[in-house]
Amino acid sequence: MRIVSRIFLTLAVLNALALVMSTALGLGFMAERDAGVAAPAGHQPLTFGWFATHMVFGLLTAVLTLFVHCLIFTYFLGTGRWVKEVAKAYQLPDHDLPRQTREFKRQAFPPALFAMLSVIGAVATGAGAQTTPESFWGLAHPVMAMLALALNGWAYVIEYRTVVANAKVMDQVMDEVERRRAAGQLA
């Protein structure tokens, strides 16, 4: 397994755990709210408790989630460009390896984007739930949080598979370049 696969797997597992923890903290606050404790209003100071912990941890988790998925975008843009340039420089056929990297990017980008949007939606509905918990936002936030958990789990599975497969393609490109060098086919 290439180092990028291990790094991604580590970040994805840590982020998944943080998403679950944020959700658990939110459920803890919901239980506290049902017992009569309200979230502070916008003009009141934030005091330590389930709400404050959920809000701060949730925001940090959202940033981590966006970072991990943006890392996938950057990885596939960079490696796709590298494979394309190497294929061009060494006259490798476009119908095989460069096309595979483009396909991996097409597979990984939509789930990553939907996962990021779901977390942004969960944060936005959370802000609405804090200001008017008895409104639509009070229900929308936990629903969006569960949707974000599901979409991120789905995205991480697809992203991991494509990162591993892309690493194999990169190895194949290097093997072909080395084979051509050894055969004296390079200028």
JOMO-V683701 format. One record per residue. N is the residue number from 1. PSI is psi in whole degrees, 0 to 359 (none if undefined). OMEGA is omega as a letter, one per 40 degrees, with the letter a starting at -180 (NA if undefined). Layout:
[[N | PSI | OMEGA] [N | PSI | OMEGA]]
//
This chain:
[[1 | 130 | i] [2 | 159 | a] [3 | 325 | a] [4 | 326 | i] [5 | 319 | i] [6 | 319 | i] [7 | 313 | i] [8 | 316 | a] [9 | 318 | i] [10 | 312 | i] [11 | 320 | a] [12 | 318 | i] [13 | 315 | i] [14 | 318 | i] [15 | 320 | i] [16 | 318 | i] [17 | 320 | i] [18 | 322 | i] [19 | 318 | i] [20 | 318 | i] [21 | 318 | i] [22 | 319 | i] [23 | 317 | i] [24 | 319 | i] [25 | 321 | i] [26 | 319 | i] [27 | 323 | i] [28 | 318 | i] [29 | 322 | i] [30 | 320 | i] [31 | 319 | i] [32 | 319 | i] [33 | 321 | i] [34 | 336 | i] [35 | 1 | i] [36 | 359 | i] [37 | 127 | a] [38 | 154 | i] [39 | 147 | i] [40 | 144 | i] [41 | 167 | a] [42 | 329 | a] [43 | 353 | a] [44 | 151 | i] [45 | 151 | i] [46 | 120 | i] [47 | 153 | a] [48 | 136 | i] [49 | 189 | a] [50 | 316 | a] [51 | 309 | a] [52 | 317 | i] [53 | 316 | i] [54 | 315 | a] [55 | 311 | a] [56 | 313 | a] [57 | 321 | i] [58 | 318 | i] [59 | 317 | i] [60 | 321 | i] [61 | 320 | i] [62 | 317 | i] [63 | 316 | i] [64 | 318 | i] [65 | 313 | i] [66 | 320 | i] [67 | 313 | a] [68 | 317 | i] [69 | 324 | i] [70 | 328 | i] [71 | 320 | i] [72 | 316 | i] [73 | 311 | a] [74 | 318 | i] [75 | 311 | a] [76 | 326 | i] [77 | 316 | a] [78 | 313 | a] [79 | 326 | i] [80 | 317 | i] [81 | 319 | i] [82 | 312 | a] [83 | 319 | i] [84 | 314 | a] [85 | 318 | i] [86 | 318 | i] [87 | 320 | i] [88 | 315 | a] [89 | 325 | a] [90 | 15 | i] [91 | 45 | i] [92 | 146 | a] [93 | 138 | a] [94 | 341 | a] [95 | 354 | a] [96 | 269 | a] [97 | 311 | i] [98 | 323 | i] [99 | 323 | i] [100 | 318 | a] [101 | 324 | i] [102 | 321 | i] [103 | 321 | i] [104 | 318 | i] [105 | 318 | i] [106 | 329 | i] [107 | 321 | a] [108 | 328 | a] [109 | 312 | a] [110 | 313 | i] [111 | 321 | i] [112 | 316 | a] [113 | 315 | i] [114 | 323 | i] [115 | 318 | i] [116 | 316 | i] [117 | 325 | i] [118 | 323 | i] [119 | 319 | i] [120 | 319 | i] [121 | 321 | i] [122 | 319 | i] [123 | 315 | a] [124 | 316 | i] [125 | 332 | i] [126 | 321 | i] [127 | 320 | i] [128 | 322 | a] [129 | 328 | i] [130 | 319 | a] [131 | 323 | i] [132 | 78 | a] [133 | 336 | a] [134 | 1 | a] [135 | 191 | i] [136 | 323 | a] [137 | 328 | i] [138 | 330 | i] [139 | 322 | a] [140 | 323 | a] [141 | 308 | i] [142 | 327 | i] [143 | 315 | i] [144 | 324 | i] [145 | 317 | i] [146 | 321 | i] [147 | 319 | i] [148 | 319 | i] [149 | 311 | a] [150 | 313 | a] [151 | 323 | i] [152 | 321 | i] [153 | 315 | i] [154 | 314 | a] [155 | 317 | a] [156 | 325 | i] [157 | 312 | a] [158 | 316 | a] [159 | 317 | a] [160 | 314 | i] [161 | 317 | a] [162 | 327 | i] [163 | 316 | i] [164 | 314 | a] [165 | 321 | i] [166 | 322 | i] [167 | 323 | i] [168 | 321 | i] [169 | 318 | i] [170 | 321 | i] [171 | 320 | i] [172 | 320 | i] [173 | 312 | i] [174 | 321 | i] [175 | 318 | i] [176 | 319 | i] [177 | 315 | i] [178 | 322 | i] [179 | 317 | i] [180 | 323 | i] [181 | 315 | a] [182 | 327 | a] [183 | 357 | i] [184 | 24 | a] [185 | 2 | a] [186 | 148 | i] [187 | none | NA]]
//
